[in-house]
Amino acid sequence: MRLLPIEFAKPGDFLAKTIFDNDGRILLREGVALTDFYLAMIKRLQICSIYINDEYNEAEIEDVIKPELRQHAIKAIKEAFYSFEKYSLYSTNTNIDEKKVSKEKRVYFESIGSIAKKIIDEIISKKNVMINLVDIKSMDNYTYQHSVNVAVLSLVLGVQLQLNQNELYTLCIGALLHDIGKTLIPKQIILKPGPLTDEEYKTVKEHTTKGYDFLKGCLEIPAPARIVALQHHEKINGRGYPDNIKNKSINKFARIVAIADVYDALTSDRPYSKAMCPNDAVEYIFSHGDTQFDYEMVKVFSKAVVPYPPGTLVKLSTGDIGVVMAVFPNFALRPQVKIIKKGINSSSNEVGTTVSLVSQLDIVIRNIEFAV
């Protein structure tokens, strides 16, 4: 299967990953043949990319966690965030029942803790977990889907960094709740379809302190997890926010979440920007190691991501177009590629030839293709 911007999908393509609506219900099951009606329905949900099976590849790519667990986690985060948003709207109401609010918050945090344990169990049960897939998100559900995906990405990096079980739990809770402060920011700013004004950007940046203030009295949340909400936008060079701290002064879990947060944001379609291809997102993160991110963590993360998953169509430096057939551990940027179309001036490989870029060092991938 391969990831495709919705505008490149056509009737007759087969859906390779089930699509869920904004309430977590199955909208279209994997395997269904796409029609004009289905494509229009997907666009109305503001889903900008989908996975398909076509004549180039039908191989399945396994997600890091099961789809059912992912949807369960998204639903739990969505319900919790909705509830927290409600609390903030009525925080000035002197008649509010503080004990009831405190009890409800405890129930939601316990639910999130239960979800975190299930995600951790699933990830650590697998050996050599690699990040093969970009999670498909709708614009309306972006914040909740993003929170779950950042948790998954953070855990994959945490496992690679050999964190223990308790550390992984704290990391997962921090990642799931890193953007909780956005429930306290006006929605018209969070969902604005264009560039933010300086004043709006200043307001958005407040989500770190607002989120931390919301969590700091919650004893159900480990203290380092609360710090993640505050520090996940700090930068190694001290030019982040809210406190301009640098290097190891930034909480370890916040440094991990910062990488996962940016990677998932870059590879997601958002109201104000189109998704970046995974290879470009990895290059962006690598180029900002030692300025924005912890460089040692970046090196580990880059080895855990597969920028060109099997099924990806790529254009080679020879001008040939091929489909990625296999990825080699520690050489994710140099996969095995099957040529499906010769370049105009290519004299190297015939159609049907399989090329290992690990051994043919004179050939590189120029870019990802969506149509042949």
C-alpha positions as CSV (number, residue, x, y, z in Angstrom):
1,M,0.0,0.0,0.0
2,R,1.1,3.6,-0.4
3,L,0.1,7.0,1.0
4,L,-1.6,9.3,-1.5
5,P,-2.9,12.9,-1.4
6,I,-6.6,12.6,-2.0
7,E,-6.4,14.6,-5.2
8,F,-4.4,11.8,-6.8
9,A,-6.8,9.0,-5.7
10,K,-9.1,7.9,-8.4
11,P,-12.2,5.6,-8.7
12,G,-11.2,2.0,-8.9
13,D,-8.3,2.3,-6.4
14,F,-8.7,0.1,-3.3
15,L,-8.6,1.6,0.1
16,A,-5.7,0.1,2.1
17,K,-6.5,1.5,5.6
18,T,-9.9,1.8,7.2
19,I,-11.1,5.4,7.5
20,F,-13.0,6.4,10.7
21,D,-15.3,9.4,11.1
22,N,-14.7,12.1,13.7
23,D,-16.5,10.0,16.4
24,G,-14.3,6.9,15.8
25,R,-16.9,5.0,13.8
26,I,-15.9,3.1,10.7
27,L,-16.7,5.1,7.6
28,L,-15.0,3.0,4.9
29,R,-13.3,-0.3,5.5
30,E,-10.0,-1.3,4.0
31,G,-10.4,-3.2,0.7
32,V,-13.4,-1.2,-0.6
33,A,-13.1,0.1,-4.2
34,L,-13.2,3.9,-4.2
35,T,-15.9,5.6,-6.2
36,D,-16.5,9.3,-6.9
37,F,-19.1,9.3,-4.1
38,Y,-16.7,7.8,-1.6
39,L,-13.9,10.3,-2.6
40,A,-16.3,13.2,-2.2
41,M,-17.3,11.9,1.2
42,I,-13.6,11.6,2.3
43,K,-13.0,15.2,1.2
44,R,-16.0,16.5,3.1
45,L,-14.4,15.0,6.3
46,Q,-11.3,17.2,5.4
47,I,-9.1,14.1,5.1
48,C,-6.4,15.1,2.7
49,S,-4.4,11.8,2.3
50,I,-5.3,8.1,2.3
51,Y,-3.6,4.8,1.9
52,I,-4.5,2.8,-1.3
53,N,-3.6,-0.5,-2.9
54,D,-3.1,-0.3,-6.7
55,E,-1.3,-2.0,-9.5
56,Y,2.1,-0.9,-8.1
57,N,1.9,-2.4,-4.6
58,E,-0.5,-4.4,-2.4
59,A,1.8,-5.2,0.5
60,E,0.4,-4.4,3.9
61,I,2.4,-2.2,6.3
62,E,1.8,-2.9,9.9
63,D,1.0,0.0,12.2
64,V,2.9,0.4,15.5
65,I,-0.3,-0.1,17.4
66,K,-3.6,-1.8,16.4
67,P,-6.2,0.5,14.7
68,E,-8.7,-0.4,17.4
69,L,-6.4,0.7,20.2
70,R,-5.6,3.9,18.3
71,Q,-9.3,4.8,17.9
72,H,-10.0,4.0,21.6
73,A,-7.1,6.3,22.6
74,I,-8.3,9.1,20.3
75,K,-11.8,8.8,21.8
76,A,-10.5,8.9,25.3
77,I,-8.4,12.0,24.6
78,K,-11.2,13.7,22.8
79,E,-13.7,13.1,25.7
80,A,-11.1,14.3,28.2
81,F,-10.2,17.4,26.2
82,Y,-13.9,18.3,25.7
83,S,-14.5,18.0,29.4
84,F,-11.4,20.1,30.3
85,E,-12.5,22.8,27.8
86,K,-15.9,22.8,29.6
87,Y,-14.2,23.3,32.9
88,S,-12.2,26.3,31.6
89,L,-15.4,27.9,30.2
90,Y,-17.0,27.8,33.6
91,S,-14.0,28.4,35.7
92,T,-15.2,31.9,36.7
93,N,-18.6,30.5,37.8
94,T,-18.7,30.8,41.6
95,N,-21.5,28.2,41.8
96,I,-19.4,25.5,40.2
97,D,-19.1,22.3,42.3
98,E,-15.3,22.0,42.7
99,K,-15.6,18.5,44.2
100,K,-17.6,17.2,41.2
101,V,-15.1,18.8,38.8
102,S,-12.2,17.3,40.7
103,K,-13.8,13.8,40.6
104,E,-14.5,14.0,36.9
105,K,-11.0,15.1,36.2
106,R,-9.7,12.2,38.2
107,V,-11.9,9.8,36.2
108,Y,-10.5,11.1,32.9
109,F,-6.9,11.0,34.0
110,E,-7.3,7.4,35.2
111,S,-8.8,6.6,31.7
112,I,-5.8,8.2,30.0
113,G,-3.4,6.3,32.4
114,S,-5.1,3.0,31.4
115,I,-4.8,3.9,27.7
116,A,-1.1,4.7,28.2
117,K,-0.4,1.3,29.7
118,K,-2.1,-0.5,26.8
119,I,-0.1,1.4,24.2
120,I,3.1,0.7,26.1
121,D,2.4,-3.0,26.4
122,E,1.7,-3.2,22.6
123,I,4.8,-1.3,21.6
124,I,7.3,-3.2,23.9
125,S,5.8,-6.5,22.8
126,K,7.3,-6.0,19.4
127,K,11.0,-6.2,18.5
128,N,12.7,-3.5,16.6
129,V,9.7,-1.3,16.2
130,M,10.0,1.0,13.2
131,I,7.8,4.0,12.2
132,N,6.5,3.0,8.8
133,L,3.2,4.8,8.6
134,V,1.9,8.4,8.7
135,D,-1.3,8.5,10.6
136,I,-4.3,9.8,8.6
137,K,-6.0,12.8,10.3
138,S,-9.1,14.9,9.7
139,M,-8.8,18.6,10.3
140,D,-11.6,18.6,12.9
141,N,-10.0,15.8,15.0
142,Y,-6.4,16.9,14.4
143,T,-5.6,17.8,18.0
144,Y,-6.8,14.5,19.5
145,Q,-5.2,12.3,16.7
146,H,-2.0,14.3,17.0
147,S,-1.8,13.7,20.8
148,V,-2.1,10.0,20.3
149,N,0.4,9.8,17.5
150,V,2.9,11.9,19.4
151,A,2.6,9.5,22.3
152,V,3.3,6.5,19.9
153,L,6.2,8.2,18.3
154,S,7.6,9.3,21.6
155,L,7.4,5.7,23.0
156,V,9.2,4.3,19.9
157,L,12.0,6.7,20.6
158,G,11.8,6.0,24.3
159,V,12.2,2.3,23.7
160,Q,15.2,3.0,21.4
161,L,16.7,5.1,24.2
162,Q,16.2,2.2,26.6
163,L,13.9,3.9,29.0
164,N,12.5,1.6,31.8
165,Q,8.8,0.8,32.2
166,N,8.1,3.6,34.7
167,E,9.9,6.1,32.5
168,L,7.9,5.0,29.4
169,Y,4.7,5.4,31.4
170,T,5.6,9.0,32.4
171,L,6.7,9.8,28.8
172,C,3.4,8.4,27.4
173,I,1.2,10.4,29.8
174,G,3.2,13.6,29.1
175,A,2.9,13.0,25.3
176,L,-0.8,12.3,25.4
177,L,-1.4,15.5,27.4
178,H,1.3,17.8,25.9
179,D,-1.2,19.9,24.1
180,I,-3.9,20.0,26.8
181,G,-3.4,23.8,27.0
182,K,-4.9,24.2,23.6
183,T,-8.3,23.4,25.1
184,L,-7.8,26.8,26.8
185,I,-7.1,28.7,23.6
186,P,-9.9,30.1,21.4
187,K,-10.8,27.5,18.8
188,Q,-11.0,30.2,16.0
189,I,-7.3,30.7,16.5
190,I,-6.3,27.0,16.8
191,L,-8.3,26.1,13.6
192,K,-7.5,29.3,11.6
193,P,-7.0,28.2,8.0
194,G,-4.3,30.9,7.3
195,P,-1.2,32.4,8.9
196,L,-1.6,33.7,12.4
197,T,-1.1,37.3,13.3
198,D,1.7,38.1,15.8
199,E,-1.0,38.6,18.5
200,E,-2.6,35.3,17.7
201,Y,0.7,33.5,17.7
202,K,1.4,35.0,21.1
203,T,-1.9,33.6,22.3
204,V,-1.2,30.1,20.9
205,K,2.2,30.1,22.7
206,E,0.3,30.4,26.0
207,H,-0.9,26.8,25.7
208,T,2.3,25.6,27.3
209,T,1.8,27.6,30.5
210,K,-1.9,27.2,30.6
211,G,-1.6,23.4,30.1
212,Y,1.0,23.2,32.9
213,D,-1.1,25.3,35.3
214,F,-4.1,23.1,34.6
215,L,-2.1,19.9,35.3
216,K,0.1,21.0,38.2
217,G,-2.5,20.3,40.9
218,C,-3.4,16.9,39.5
219,L,-1.6,14.3,41.6
220,E,-2.8,11.5,39.3
221,I,-0.3,12.8,36.7
222,P,3.4,12.2,37.4
223,A,5.3,15.5,37.9
224,P,7.7,15.0,35.0
225,A,4.7,14.4,32.7
226,R,3.2,17.7,33.7
227,I,6.6,19.4,32.8
228,V,6.2,18.1,29.2
229,A,3.2,20.3,28.7
230,L,5.3,23.3,29.8
231,Q,8.6,22.5,28.0
232,H,7.8,20.7,24.7
233,H,8.4,23.9,22.7
234,E,11.7,24.8,24.4
235,K,14.8,24.5,22.1
236,I,18.2,23.2,22.8
237,N,19.7,26.6,21.8
238,G,17.5,28.4,24.3
239,R,15.3,30.1,21.7
240,G,12.1,28.2,22.5
241,Y,9.3,29.1,24.8
242,P,8.0,29.8,27.4
243,D,11.2,30.2,29.5
244,N,14.1,30.1,26.9
245,I,15.9,27.4,28.7
246,K,18.4,25.2,26.9
247,N,20.2,21.9,26.7
248,K,19.8,19.5,29.6
249,S,17.8,22.2,31.6
250,I,14.9,21.0,29.4
251,N,13.2,17.9,30.9
252,K,14.3,14.7,29.2
253,F,10.8,13.6,28.3
254,A,10.0,17.1,26.9
255,R,13.1,16.7,24.6
256,I,11.7,13.4,23.3
257,V,8.2,14.8,22.8
258,A,9.5,17.8,21.0
259,I,10.9,15.6,18.2
260,A,7.8,13.5,18.0
261,D,5.6,16.6,18.1
262,V,7.3,18.3,15.1
263,Y,7.6,15.1,13.1
264,D,3.9,14.4,13.4
265,A,3.0,18.0,12.7
266,L,5.2,18.2,9.6
267,T,3.7,14.9,8.2
268,S,0.1,16.0,8.8
269,D,-2.3,18.0,6.7
270,R,-3.3,21.0,8.8
271,P,-5.7,24.0,8.2
272,Y,-2.8,26.2,7.2
273,S,-0.3,23.8,5.6
274,K,0.0,20.6,3.5
275,A,1.7,17.6,4.8
276,M,5.4,17.1,4.2
277,C,6.7,13.7,3.0
278,P,8.3,11.6,5.8
279,N,11.8,11.8,4.2
280,D,11.6,15.6,4.1
281,A,10.4,15.7,7.7
282,V,13.3,13.5,8.8
283,E,15.7,15.8,7.0
284,Y,14.2,18.9,8.7
285,I,14.6,17.4,12.1
286,F,18.1,16.2,11.4
287,S,19.1,19.7,10.1
288,H,17.8,21.2,13.4
289,G,19.6,18.9,15.7
290,D,21.8,20.8,18.2
291,T,19.7,24.0,17.6
292,Q,16.1,23.0,18.1
293,F,16.4,19.3,19.2
294,D,18.7,17.1,21.3
295,Y,21.1,15.9,18.6
296,E,21.8,12.5,20.2
297,M,18.0,11.8,20.4
298,V,17.7,13.0,16.7
299,K,20.2,10.4,15.6
300,V,18.3,7.6,17.4
301,F,15.0,8.8,16.0
302,S,16.2,9.0,12.4
303,K,17.1,5.3,12.6
304,A,13.6,4.4,13.9
305,V,11.8,6.1,11.0
306,V,11.3,4.6,7.6
307,P,11.1,7.6,5.2
308,Y,10.3,5.4,2.2
309,P,8.0,2.6,3.3
310,P,7.4,-0.4,0.9
311,G,4.9,0.7,-1.7
312,T,6.2,4.2,-2.0
313,L,6.7,5.5,-5.6
314,V,10.1,7.2,-6.0
315,K,12.0,9.0,-8.7
316,L,15.6,8.1,-8.9
317,S,18.6,10.3,-9.9
318,T,18.7,8.2,-13.2
319,G,15.3,9.6,-14.1
320,D,13.7,6.1,-13.6
321,I,10.5,5.7,-11.5
322,G,10.3,2.8,-9.1
323,V,8.4,1.3,-6.3
324,V,10.1,0.6,-2.9
325,M,10.1,-3.1,-2.3
326,A,12.1,-3.4,0.9
327,V,13.9,-1.3,3.5
328,F,17.2,-2.2,5.1
329,P,17.8,-1.7,8.9
330,N,20.2,1.3,9.4
331,F,19.9,2.2,5.7
332,A,16.4,3.6,5.6
333,L,17.3,6.2,3.0
334,R,18.6,3.5,0.6
335,P,15.9,0.9,0.1
336,Q,15.4,-1.8,-2.6
337,V,13.5,-0.3,-5.5
338,K,11.8,-2.1,-8.5
339,I,11.9,0.0,-11.7
340,I,8.4,0.5,-13.2
341,K,9.1,3.2,-15.7
342,K,12.4,4.2,-17.4
343,G,13.4,7.9,-17.4
344,I,13.6,9.6,-20.8
345,N,17.4,9.7,-20.8
346,S,18.0,6.7,-18.6
347,S,20.3,4.0,-19.9
348,S,20.8,2.1,-16.6
349,N,18.0,-0.2,-15.5
350,E,15.3,-2.0,-17.5
351,V,11.6,-2.0,-16.3
352,G,11.2,-4.9,-13.9
353,T,14.8,-4.7,-12.6
354,T,15.2,-4.5,-8.8
355,V,17.9,-2.1,-7.6
356,S,19.4,-2.1,-4.1
357,L,20.5,1.4,-3.4
358,V,22.7,0.1,-0.6
359,S,25.0,-1.5,-3.2
360,Q,24.4,1.0,-6.1
361,L,25.8,4.1,-4.3
362,D,25.8,6.2,-7.5
363,I,22.0,6.2,-7.5
364,V,19.9,8.3,-5.0
365,I,16.2,9.0,-4.5
366,R,15.3,12.5,-5.9
367,N,11.7,12.7,-4.7
368,I,8.4,10.8,-4.0
369,E,6.0,10.4,-6.9
370,F,2.2,10.1,-6.6
371,A,1.4,9.2,-10.2
372,V,3.3,7.5,-13.1
